[in-house]
């Protein structure tokens, strides 16, 4: 497991200008100040249903795009416990989650991330979840792992608007 120090060490402010970074899969990704550093404070996505949120998370995970996942984080901390990352689990702010997910994508290469099971909102329509099958390779030693990732959402009310936001992300075997 990665040390929590990796999470804390990345808390610096990004430098000016753009640069390229080599990913764990050997790809070179061009980065600008807007795509590096602390999680972007972009506008929340349009109010869609939970299936739209799950689709964004699936797309973000498969393309290693942390912002696609984080844009569905609400005002509260999110419980995160994912195999392949540093801390064994806890509740994390949006900025902490950014670094946790960036490290996850740096030290693992996702081969597959696909939601295969959904639970529709209950009678009260306040929460739902989905389970994804995930296959990933550790970039340090090349070992291949398979697990399931549970993602739960809840309906968050902000002023006169409501939207589905991530409540928890955890890997399960």
Secondary structure, 3 states (H helix, E strand, C coil): CCCHHHHHHCCCCCCCCCEEEECCCCCEEEECHHHCCCCCCCCCCCCCCHHHHHHHHHHHHHHCCHHHHHCCECCCCEEEECCCCCCCCEEECHHHHHHHHHHHHHHEEEEEEEEEEEECCCCCCCEEEEEEEEEEEECCCCCEEEEEEEEEEEEEEECCEEEEEEEEEEEEC
